[in-house]
């Protein structure tokens, strides 16, 4: 019976923290696009073009 004095407030605090984390995630857009990241892994990355460095051309000249 004495343990209920500790466990009930502890449970209420944990529920409060869980609700606060849930609303924080909703406000920051964690649940906006649930399918986009799951499908993006299936597509290849676009090919990147390499931009020549200006300094490397100067080093190649004799």
N, CA, C and O atoms as a Maestro MAE file, in Angstrom:
{
 s_m_m2io_version
 :::
 2.0.0
}

f_m_ct {
 s_m_title
 :::
 protein
 m_atom[248] {
  # First column is atom index #
  i_m_mmod_type
  r_m_x_coord
  r_m_y_coord
  r_m_z_coord
  i_m_residue_number
  s_m_chain_name
  s_m_pdb_residue_name
  s_m_pdb_atom_name
  i_m_atomic_number
  :::
  1 25 0.820 -1.199 0.000 1 A "UNK " " N  " 7
  2 3 0.000 0.000 0.000 1 A "UNK " " CA " 6
  3 2 0.861 1.258 0.000 1 A "UNK " " C  " 6
  4 15 0.501 2.278 -0.588 1 A "UNK " " O  " 8
  5 25 2.004 1.164 0.671 2 A "UNK " " N  " 7
  6 3 2.890 2.324 0.729 2 A "UNK " " CA " 6
  7 2 3.536 2.596 -0.623 2 A "UNK " " C  " 6
  8 15 3.882 3.735 -0.937 2 A "UNK " " O  " 8
  9 25 3.698 1.541 -1.423 3 A "UNK " " N  " 7
  10 3 4.321 1.740 -2.740 3 A "UNK " " CA " 6
  11 2 3.403 2.505 -3.684 3 A "UNK " " C  " 6
  12 15 3.884 3.143 -4.620 3 A "UNK " " O  " 8
  13 25 2.106 2.456 -3.461 4 A "UNK " " N  " 7
  14 3 1.180 3.217 -4.307 4 A "UNK " " CA " 6
  15 2 1.386 4.721 -4.151 4 A "UNK " " C  " 6
  16 15 1.131 5.486 -5.081 4 A "UNK " " O  " 8
  17 25 1.834 5.131 -3.006 5 A "UNK " " N  " 7
  18 3 2.084 6.560 -2.771 5 A "UNK " " CA " 6
  19 2 3.187 7.055 -3.697 5 A "UNK " " C  " 6
  20 15 3.177 8.210 -4.122 5 A "UNK " " O  " 8
  21 25 4.132 6.183 -4.005 6 A "UNK " " N  " 7
  22 3 5.228 6.552 -4.906 6 A "UNK " " CA " 6
  23 2 4.853 6.271 -6.360 6 A "UNK " " C  " 6
  24 15 5.159 7.077 -7.239 6 A "UNK " " O  " 8
  25 25 4.205 5.157 -6.623 7 A "UNK " " N  " 7
  26 3 3.962 4.738 -8.004 7 A "UNK " " CA " 6
  27 2 2.896 5.570 -8.717 7 A "UNK " " C  " 6
  28 15 3.023 5.815 -9.917 7 A "UNK " " O  " 8
  29 25 1.872 6.002 -8.031 8 A "UNK " " N  " 7
  30 3 0.812 6.785 -8.695 8 A "UNK " " CA " 6
  31 2 1.346 8.137 -9.168 8 A "UNK " " C  " 6
  32 15 1.110 8.483 -10.325 8 A "UNK " " O  " 8
  33 25 2.046 8.919 -8.354 9 A "UNK " " N  " 7
  34 3 2.602 10.173 -8.890 9 A "UNK " " CA " 6
  35 2 3.657 9.941 -9.977 9 A "UNK " " C  " 6
  36 15 3.765 10.718 -10.926 9 A "UNK " " O  " 8
  37 25 4.431 8.864 -9.825 10 A "UNK " " N  " 7
  38 3 5.424 8.556 -10.851 10 A "UNK " " CA " 6
  39 2 4.746 8.219 -12.178 10 A "UNK " " C  " 6
  40 15 5.214 8.641 -13.235 10 A "UNK " " O  " 8
  41 25 3.661 7.473 -12.133 11 A "UNK " " N  " 7
  42 3 2.919 7.146 -13.357 11 A "UNK " " CA " 6
  43 2 2.306 8.396 -13.977 11 A "UNK " " C  " 6
  44 15 2.307 8.542 -15.199 11 A "UNK " " O  " 8
  45 25 1.790 9.283 -13.163 12 A "UNK " " N  " 7
  46 3 1.215 10.525 -13.690 12 A "UNK " " CA " 6
  47 2 2.277 11.405 -14.332 12 A "UNK " " C  " 6
  48 15 2.023 12.048 -15.350 12 A "UNK " " O  " 8
  49 25 3.458 11.436 -13.742 13 A "UNK " " N  " 7
  50 3 4.557 12.218 -14.320 13 A "UNK " " CA " 6
  51 2 4.975 11.619 -15.666 13 A "UNK " " C  " 6
  52 15 5.197 12.358 -16.625 13 A "UNK " " O  " 8
  53 25 5.085 10.293 -15.749 14 A "UNK " " N  " 7
  54 3 5.477 9.650 -17.006 14 A "UNK " " CA " 6
  55 2 4.433 9.861 -18.093 14 A "UNK " " C  " 6
  56 15 4.783 10.061 -19.256 14 A "UNK " " O  " 8
  57 25 3.161 9.819 -17.730 15 A "UNK " " N  " 7
  58 3 2.099 10.076 -18.708 15 A "UNK " " CA " 6
  59 2 2.178 11.520 -19.194 15 A "UNK " " C  " 6
  60 15 2.010 11.788 -20.384 15 A "UNK " " O  " 8
  61 25 2.432 12.443 -18.280 16 A "UNK " " N  " 7
  62 3 2.574 13.853 -18.664 16 A "UNK " " CA " 6
  63 2 3.742 14.069 -19.613 16 A "UNK " " C  " 6
  64 15 3.627 14.828 -20.575 16 A "UNK " " O  " 8
  65 25 4.865 13.407 -19.350 17 A "UNK " " N  " 7
  66 3 6.033 13.530 -20.231 17 A "UNK " " CA " 6
  67 2 5.733 12.929 -21.600 17 A "UNK " " C  " 6
  68 15 6.125 13.495 -22.621 17 A "UNK " " O  " 8
  69 25 5.040 11.784 -21.632 18 A "UNK " " N  " 7
  70 3 4.712 11.145 -22.905 18 A "UNK " " CA " 6
  71 2 3.779 12.018 -23.731 18 A "UNK " " C  " 6
  72 15 3.947 12.121 -24.946 18 A "UNK " " O  " 8
  73 25 2.811 12.641 -23.099 19 A "UNK " " N  " 7
  74 3 1.883 13.532 -23.827 19 A "UNK " " CA " 6
  75 2 2.637 14.751 -24.349 19 A "UNK " " C  " 6
  76 15 2.393 15.187 -25.474 19 A "UNK " " O  " 8
  77 25 3.542 15.304 -23.556 20 A "UNK " " N  " 7
  78 3 4.316 16.470 -23.992 20 A "UNK " " CA " 6
  79 2 5.215 16.119 -25.180 20 A "UNK " " C  " 6
  80 15 5.331 16.913 -26.114 20 A "UNK " " O  " 8
  81 25 5.850 14.948 -25.159 21 A "UNK " " N  " 7
  82 3 6.701 14.515 -26.274 21 A "UNK " " CA " 6
  83 2 5.859 14.294 -27.525 21 A "UNK " " C  " 6
  84 15 6.289 14.637 -28.626 21 A "UNK " " O  " 8
  85 25 4.666 13.727 -27.371 22 A "UNK " " N  " 7
  86 3 3.795 13.503 -28.522 22 A "UNK " " CA " 6
  87 2 3.411 14.820 -29.178 22 A "UNK " " C  " 6
  88 15 3.497 14.946 -30.399 22 A "UNK " " O  " 8
  89 25 2.987 15.810 -28.385 23 A "UNK " " N  " 7
  90 3 2.599 17.091 -28.976 23 A "UNK " " CA " 6
  91 2 3.802 17.830 -29.549 23 A "UNK " " C  " 6
  92 15 3.663 18.564 -30.527 23 A "UNK " " O  " 8
  93 25 4.973 17.649 -28.961 24 A "UNK " " N  " 7
  94 3 6.194 18.246 -29.520 24 A "UNK " " CA " 6
  95 2 6.479 17.651 -30.909 24 A "UNK " " C  " 6
  96 15 6.846 18.371 -31.838 24 A "UNK " " O  " 8
  97 25 6.307 16.338 -31.035 25 A "UNK " " N  " 7
  98 3 6.558 15.686 -32.323 25 A "UNK " " CA " 6
  99 2 5.543 16.132 -33.369 25 A "UNK " " C  " 6
  100 15 5.896 16.328 -34.532 25 A "UNK " " O  " 8
  101 25 4.293 16.292 -32.967 26 A "UNK " " N  " 7
  102 3 3.262 16.735 -33.910 26 A "UNK " " CA " 6
  103 2 3.548 18.165 -34.353 26 A "UNK " " C  " 6
  104 15 3.406 18.479 -35.535 26 A "UNK " " O  " 8
  105 25 3.943 19.028 -33.442 27 A "UNK " " N  " 7
  106 3 4.228 20.426 -33.788 27 A "UNK " " CA " 6
  107 2 5.450 20.554 -34.690 27 A "UNK " " C  " 6
  108 15 5.513 21.480 -35.499 27 A "UNK " " O  " 8
  109 25 6.421 19.654 -34.577 28 A "UNK " " N  " 7
  110 3 7.627 19.730 -35.402 28 A "UNK " " CA " 6
  111 2 7.513 18.982 -36.709 28 A "UNK " " C  " 6
  112 15 8.497 18.875 -37.441 28 A "UNK " " O  " 8
  113 25 6.325 18.454 -37.027 29 A "UNK " " N  " 7
  114 3 6.103 17.841 -38.330 29 A "UNK " " CA " 6
  115 2 6.591 16.424 -38.478 29 A "UNK " " C  " 6
  116 15 6.848 15.982 -39.597 29 A "UNK " " O  " 8
  117 25 6.728 15.702 -37.400 30 A "UNK " " N  " 7
  118 3 7.209 14.328 -37.486 30 A "UNK " " CA " 6
  119 2 6.207 13.402 -38.167 30 A "UNK " " C  " 6
  120 15 6.593 12.361 -38.698 30 A "UNK " " O  " 8
  121 25 4.926 13.769 -38.158 31 A "UNK " " N  " 7
  122 3 3.899 12.909 -38.726 31 A "UNK " " CA " 6
  123 2 3.298 13.489 -39.994 31 A "UNK " " C  " 6
  124 15 2.246 13.026 -40.436 31 A "UNK " " O  " 8
  125 25 3.937 14.492 -40.594 32 A "UNK " " N  " 7
  126 3 3.382 15.123 -41.792 32 A "UNK " " CA " 6
  127 2 3.437 14.200 -43.002 32 A "UNK " " C  " 6
  128 15 2.432 14.034 -43.694 32 A "UNK " " O  " 8
  129 25 4.581 13.602 -43.266 33 A "UNK " " N  " 7
  130 3 4.749 12.745 -44.442 33 A "UNK " " CA " 6
  131 2 5.223 11.378 -43.972 33 A "UNK " " C  " 6
  132 15 6.416 11.165 -43.755 33 A "UNK " " O  " 8
  133 25 4.285 10.457 -43.817 34 A "UNK " " N  " 7
  134 3 4.652 9.137 -43.302 34 A "UNK " " CA " 6
  135 2 5.108 8.188 -44.405 34 A "UNK " " C  " 6
  136 15 5.825 7.228 -44.124 34 A "UNK " " O  " 8
  137 25 4.709 8.432 -45.655 35 A "UNK " " N  " 7
  138 3 5.030 7.501 -46.729 35 A "UNK " " CA " 6
  139 2 6.220 7.960 -47.574 35 A "UNK " " C  " 6
  140 15 6.866 7.128 -48.210 35 A "UNK " " O  " 8
  141 25 6.519 9.227 -47.598 36 A "UNK " " N  " 7
  142 3 7.592 9.753 -48.437 36 A "UNK " " CA " 6
  143 2 8.957 9.166 -48.134 36 A "UNK " " C  " 6
  144 15 9.609 8.677 -49.056 36 A "UNK " " O  " 8
  145 25 9.425 9.187 -46.897 37 A "UNK " " N  " 7
  146 3 10.727 8.600 -46.605 37 A "UNK " " CA " 6
  147 2 10.782 7.095 -46.848 37 A "UNK " " C  " 6
  148 15 11.837 6.559 -47.190 37 A "UNK " " O  " 8
  149 25 9.651 6.410 -46.674 38 A "UNK " " N  " 7
  150 3 9.638 4.968 -46.922 38 A "UNK " " CA " 6
  151 2 9.806 4.656 -48.396 38 A "UNK " " C  " 6
  152 15 10.431 3.656 -48.747 38 A "UNK " " O  " 8
  153 25 9.257 5.496 -49.270 39 A "UNK " " N  " 7
  154 3 9.372 5.265 -50.708 39 A "UNK " " CA " 6
  155 2 10.676 5.832 -51.274 39 A "UNK " " C  " 6
  156 15 11.154 5.353 -52.302 39 A "UNK " " O  " 8
  157 25 11.246 6.820 -50.635 40 A "UNK " " N  " 7
  158 3 12.446 7.450 -51.196 40 A "UNK " " CA " 6
  159 2 13.634 6.504 -51.194 40 A "UNK " " C  " 6
  160 15 14.554 6.681 -51.993 40 A "UNK " " O  " 8
  161 25 13.641 5.520 -50.334 41 A "UNK " " N  " 7
  162 3 14.761 4.573 -50.293 41 A "UNK " " CA " 6
  163 2 14.761 3.661 -51.518 41 A "UNK " " C  " 6
  164 15 15.787 3.067 -51.847 41 A "UNK " " O  " 8
  165 25 13.619 3.545 -52.194 42 A "UNK " " N  " 7
  166 3 13.521 2.661 -53.349 42 A "UNK " " CA " 6
  167 2 14.079 3.294 -54.620 42 A "UNK " " C  " 6
  168 15 14.418 2.580 -55.564 42 A "UNK " " O  " 8
  169 25 14.178 4.599 -54.659 43 A "UNK " " N  " 7
  170 3 14.636 5.289 -55.858 43 A "UNK " " CA " 6
  171 2 16.135 5.553 -55.775 43 A "UNK " " C  " 6
  172 15 16.694 5.736 -54.694 43 A "UNK " " O  " 8
  173 25 16.767 5.566 -56.942 44 A "UNK " " N  " 7
  174 3 18.189 5.865 -56.991 44 A "UNK " " CA " 6
  175 2 18.423 7.341 -56.754 44 A "UNK " " C  " 6
  176 15 17.554 8.178 -56.997 44 A "UNK " " O  " 8
  177 25 19.597 7.633 -56.282 45 A "UNK " " N  " 7
  178 3 19.966 9.030 -56.095 45 A "UNK " " CA " 6
  179 2 20.276 9.644 -57.456 45 A "UNK " " C  " 6
  180 15 20.814 8.959 -58.325 45 A "UNK " " O  " 8
  181 25 19.953 10.906 -57.659 46 A "UNK " " N  " 7
  182 3 20.308 11.543 -58.925 46 A "UNK " " CA " 6
  183 2 21.822 11.648 -59.050 46 A "UNK " " C  " 6
  184 15 22.536 11.843 -58.066 46 A "UNK " " O  " 8
  185 25 22.300 11.512 -60.311 47 A "UNK " " N  " 7
  186 3 23.733 11.571 -60.519 47 A "UNK " " CA " 6
  187 2 24.215 12.991 -60.345 47 A "UNK " " C  " 6
  188 15 23.608 13.945 -60.831 47 A "UNK " " O  " 8
  189 25 25.294 13.099 -59.657 48 A "UNK " " N  " 7
  190 3 25.867 14.423 -59.403 48 A "UNK " " CA " 6
  191 2 26.936 14.707 -60.435 48 A "UNK " " C  " 6
  192 15 27.728 13.832 -60.785 48 A "UNK " " O  " 8
  193 25 26.953 15.930 -60.916 49 A "UNK " " N  " 7
  194 3 28.004 16.328 -61.837 49 A "UNK " " CA " 6
  195 2 29.127 16.933 -61.022 49 A "UNK " " C  " 6
  196 15 28.904 17.687 -60.075 49 A "UNK " " O  " 8
  197 25 30.348 16.580 -61.420 50 A "UNK " " N  " 7
  198 3 31.484 17.090 -60.673 50 A "UNK " " CA " 6
  199 2 31.891 18.440 -61.242 50 A "UNK " " C  " 6
  200 15 32.054 18.602 -62.451 50 A "UNK " " O  " 8
  201 25 32.046 19.367 -60.380 51 A "UNK " " N  " 7
  202 3 32.469 20.704 -60.765 51 A "UNK " " CA " 6
  203 2 33.985 20.759 -60.652 51 A "UNK " " C  " 6
  204 15 34.543 20.498 -59.587 51 A "UNK " " O  " 8
  205 25 34.665 21.106 -61.774 52 A "UNK " " N  " 7
  206 3 36.132 21.170 -61.692 52 A "UNK " " CA " 6
  207 2 36.561 22.291 -60.757 52 A "UNK " " C  " 6
  208 15 35.976 23.374 -60.724 52 A "UNK " " O  " 8
  209 25 37.589 21.990 -60.013 53 A "UNK " " N  " 7
  210 3 38.102 22.990 -59.079 53 A "UNK " " CA " 6
  211 2 39.038 23.940 -59.817 53 A "UNK " " C  " 6
  212 15 39.827 23.513 -60.660 53 A "UNK " " O  " 8
  213 25 38.949 25.198 -59.506 54 A "UNK " " N  " 7
  214 3 39.783 26.209 -60.152 54 A "UNK " " CA " 6
  215 2 41.237 26.049 -59.744 54 A "UNK " " C  " 6
  216 15 42.133 26.307 -60.548 54 A "UNK " " O  " 8
  217 25 41.486 25.634 -58.521 55 A "UNK " " N  " 7
  218 3 42.859 25.504 -58.037 55 A "UNK " " CA " 6
  219 2 43.573 24.318 -58.672 55 A "UNK " " C  " 6
  220 15 44.788 24.367 -58.864 55 A "UNK " " O  " 8
  221 25 42.833 23.237 -59.006 56 A "UNK " " N  " 7
  222 3 43.483 22.067 -59.567 56 A "UNK " " CA " 6
  223 2 43.972 22.341 -60.985 56 A "UNK " " C  " 6
  224 15 44.946 21.718 -61.409 56 A "UNK " " O  " 8
  225 25 43.338 23.250 -61.745 57 A "UNK " " N  " 7
  226 3 43.782 23.574 -63.089 57 A "UNK " " CA " 6
  227 2 45.089 24.368 -63.053 57 A "UNK " " C  " 6
  228 15 45.931 24.227 -63.939 57 A "UNK " " O  " 8
  229 25 45.249 25.186 -62.044 58 A "UNK " " N  " 7
  230 3 46.475 25.974 -61.936 58 A "UNK " " CA " 6
  231 2 47.665 25.082 -61.589 58 A "UNK " " C  " 6
  232 15 48.788 25.356 -62.012 58 A "UNK " " O  " 8
  233 25 47.427 24.016 -60.823 59 A "UNK " " N  " 7
  234 3 48.502 23.128 -60.416 59 A "UNK " " CA " 6
  235 2 48.971 22.241 -61.564 59 A "UNK " " C  " 6
  236 15 50.118 21.794 -61.550 59 A "UNK " " O  " 8
  237 25 48.118 21.967 -62.567 60 A "UNK " " N  " 7
  238 3 48.470 21.096 -63.671 60 A "UNK " " CA " 6
  239 2 49.380 21.778 -64.689 60 A "UNK " " C  " 6
  240 15 50.064 21.089 -65.447 60 A "UNK " " O  " 8
  241 25 49.410 23.106 -64.730 61 A "UNK " " N  " 7
  242 3 50.236 23.810 -65.714 61 A "UNK " " CA " 6
  243 2 51.709 23.727 -65.320 61 A "UNK " " C  " 6
  244 15 52.055 23.898 -64.151 61 A "UNK " " O  " 8
  245 25 52.578 23.464 -66.304 62 A "UNK " " N  " 7
  246 3 54.015 23.386 -65.981 62 A "UNK " " CA " 6
  247 2 54.663 24.728 -65.750 62 A "UNK " " C  " 6
  248 15 55.860 24.797 -65.473 62 A "UNK " " O  " 8
  :::
 }
 m_bond[247] {
  # First column is bond index #
  i_m_from
  i_m_to
  i_m_order
  :::
  1 1 2 1
  2 2 3 1
  3 3 4 2
  4 3 5 1
  5 5 6 1
  6 6 7 1
  7 7 8 2
  8 7 9 1
  9 9 10 1
  10 10 11 1
  11 11 12 2
  12 11 13 1
  13 13 14 1
  14 14 15 1
  15 15 16 2
  16 15 17 1
  17 17 18 1
  18 18 19 1
  19 19 20 2
  20 19 21 1
  21 21 22 1
  22 22 23 1
  23 23 24 2
  24 23 25 1
  25 25 26 1
  26 26 27 1
  27 27 28 2
  28 27 29 1
  29 29 30 1
  30 30 31 1
  31 31 32 2
  32 31 33 1
  33 33 34 1
  34 34 35 1
  35 35 36 2
  36 35 37 1
  37 37 38 1
  38 38 39 1
  39 39 40 2
  40 39 41 1
  41 41 42 1
  42 42 43 1
  43 43 44 2
  44 43 45 1
  45 45 46 1
  46 46 47 1
  47 47 48 2
  48 47 49 1
  49 49 50 1
  50 50 51 1
  51 51 52 2
  52 51 53 1
  53 53 54 1
  54 54 55 1
  55 55 56 2
  56 55 57 1
  57 57 58 1
  58 58 59 1
  59 59 60 2
  60 59 61 1
  61 61 62 1
  62 62 63 1
  63 63 64 2
  64 63 65 1
  65 65 66 1
  66 66 67 1
  67 67 68 2
  68 67 69 1
  69 69 70 1
  70 70 71 1
  71 71 72 2
  72 71 73 1
  73 73 74 1
  74 74 75 1
  75 75 76 2
  76 75 77 1
  77 77 78 1
  78 78 79 1
  79 79 80 2
  80 79 81 1
  81 81 82 1
  82 82 83 1
  83 83 84 2
  84 83 85 1
  85 85 86 1
  86 86 87 1
  87 87 88 2
  88 87 89 1
  89 89 90 1
  90 90 91 1
  91 91 92 2
  92 91 93 1
  93 93 94 1
  94 94 95 1
  95 95 96 2
  96 95 97 1
  97 97 98 1
  98 98 99 1
  99 99 100 2
  100 99 101 1
  101 101 102 1
  102 102 103 1
  103 103 104 2
  104 103 105 1
  105 105 106 1
  106 106 107 1
  107 107 108 2
  108 107 109 1
  109 109 110 1
  110 110 111 1
  111 111 112 2
  112 111 113 1
  113 113 114 1
  114 114 115 1
  115 115 116 2
  116 115 117 1
  117 117 118 1
  118 118 119 1
  119 119 120 2
  120 119 121 1
  121 121 122 1
  122 122 123 1
  123 123 124 2
  124 123 125 1
  125 125 126 1
  126 126 127 1
  127 127 128 2
  128 127 129 1
  129 129 130 1
  130 130 131 1
  131 131 132 2
  132 131 133 1
  133 133 134 1
  134 134 135 1
  135 135 136 2
  136 135 137 1
  137 137 138 1
  138 138 139 1
  139 139 140 2
  140 139 141 1
  141 141 142 1
  142 142 143 1
  143 143 144 2
  144 143 145 1
  145 145 146 1
  146 146 147 1
  147 147 148 2
  148 147 149 1
  149 149 150 1
  150 150 151 1
  151 151 152 2
  152 151 153 1
  153 153 154 1
  154 154 155 1
  155 155 156 2
  156 155 157 1
  157 157 158 1
  158 158 159 1
  159 159 160 2
  160 159 161 1
  161 161 162 1
  162 162 163 1
  163 163 164 2
  164 163 165 1
  165 165 166 1
  166 166 167 1
  167 167 168 2
  168 167 169 1
  169 169 170 1
  170 170 171 1
  171 171 172 2
  172 171 173 1
  173 173 174 1
  174 174 175 1
  175 175 176 2
  176 175 177 1
  177 177 178 1
  178 178 179 1
  179 179 180 2
  180 179 181 1
  181 181 182 1
  182 182 183 1
  183 183 184 2
  184 183 185 1
  185 185 186 1
  186 186 187 1
  187 187 188 2
  188 187 189 1
  189 189 190 1
  190 190 191 1
  191 191 192 2
  192 191 193 1
  193 193 194 1
  194 194 195 1
  195 195 196 2
  196 195 197 1
  197 197 198 1
  198 198 199 1
  199 199 200 2
  200 199 201 1
  201 201 202 1
  202 202 203 1
  203 203 204 2
  204 203 205 1
  205 205 206 1
  206 206 207 1
  207 207 208 2
  208 207 209 1
  209 209 210 1
  210 210 211 1
  211 211 212 2
  212 211 213 1
  213 213 214 1
  214 214 215 1
  215 215 216 2
  216 215 217 1
  217 217 218 1
  218 218 219 1
  219 219 220 2
  220 219 221 1
  221 221 222 1
  222 222 223 1
  223 223 224 2
  224 223 225 1
  225 225 226 1
  226 226 227 1
  227 227 228 2
  228 227 229 1
  229 229 230 1
  230 230 231 1
  231 231 232 2
  232 231 233 1
  233 233 234 1
  234 234 235 1
  235 235 236 2
  236 235 237 1
  237 237 238 1
  238 238 239 1
  239 239 240 2
  240 239 241 1
  241 241 242 1
  242 242 243 1
  243 243 244 2
  244 243 245 1
  245 245 246 1
  246 246 247 1
  247 247 248 2
  :::
 }
}
